[in-house]
Amino acid sequence: MLESIAILLLCQLIGELIVIFLNIPVPGPVIGMILLFIGLVIFGEIPKKLSDTANGFLEQLSLLFVPAGVGVMTHLTLLGEQWLPLTASLVISTLLTIAVTAIIMQYLTGKENSNG
């Protein structure tokens, strides 16, 4: 488990270094996740230890939402004052996401049917 955590943290560190040195506007952990994905694709499979460690983290994922919930409760007054723009942005972004997903799904399904 320790070596799996080290691999995950190493990917994140390399991602952070890439962001710092290249000055790109992407979070370091995202770059690290891409590097991990590329490594797993090259390796051809997910090692059992890494899979077990990742699943252990996923089981505890709900704990990561506690700080966000505390932040919401701390700024409840501000949320009450800005409810209209927040609601509008949530509704519009949700509808846009559904529309883009539907378009991509339709494109991919059509492409699959023409090949089959």
C-alpha angles and dihedrals in degrees: 000000000000093000091049091052088048090053092050093047092045091054089049092048092050089048091052091049091050090051092048097046098040094037093222122164096237124103114257094234089058091054088046091052090052090050090050090050092050090049092051092048090051091045089050098222143037112260113239094238092051091047092051092049093048091049090050090054091047091053089058095041093111089068089065090063093060095083091049090051091050089050091052091050091047092054098038092124092053090048089052091052094047099039096123099055090041093051092045093050092048093049094044094046091047093050091045091050092050091048094049091046091050092049093049092045091049091048093049094044091049091048091050092050093050091052095047 
